[in-house]
Amino acid sequence: MTDTIVLELLRQTFWVSLKIAGPVLGTALVVGVGIGIFQAVTQIQEMTLTFVPKAIAVLRVVDDGNDGRFRHQPVRADAGSGEIE
């Protein structure tokens, strides 16, 4: 494997992991900040108030988003030219 192939595989790995984890982490971040603001305004410091809505939102995103996200075309390297198709 040449350096070019390794770097291309790493780049593709990064983008696939971002596509898979990005929506889940983004949802957890938005829900967590929203709940934090709500707790600061109302002065309610309940631990389950932060966990339960965040868990429900993340599970919903995982359930809604798993229709086609995990179907990934494998990377094929041409042995002759060293290019990735």
DADAUR-V698567 format. One record per pair of residues at least 6 apart in sequence whose ideal C-beta (glycine too) atoms are under 8 Angstrom apart, sorted by the first residue. I is the first residue (numbers start at 0). GAP is how many residues later the second one is. If there is no record, write none. Layout:
<<I;GAP> <I;GAP>>
//
This chain:
<<0;76> <1;80> <3;78> <4;72> <4;77> <4;79> <7;67> <7;76> <8;66> <8;75> <11;63> <15;56> <18;50> <19;49> <19;50> <22;38> <22;42> <23;34> <23;37> <23;38> <23;41> <26;30> <26;31> <26;34> <27;26> <27;29> <27;30> <30;22> <30;23> <30;26> <30;27> <31;18> <31;22> <34;14> <34;15> <34;18> <34;19> <35;14> <37;6> <37;11> <38;6> <38;7> <38;10> <38;11> <74;9> <75;8> <75;9> <76;6> <76;7> <76;8> <77;6> <77;7>>
//
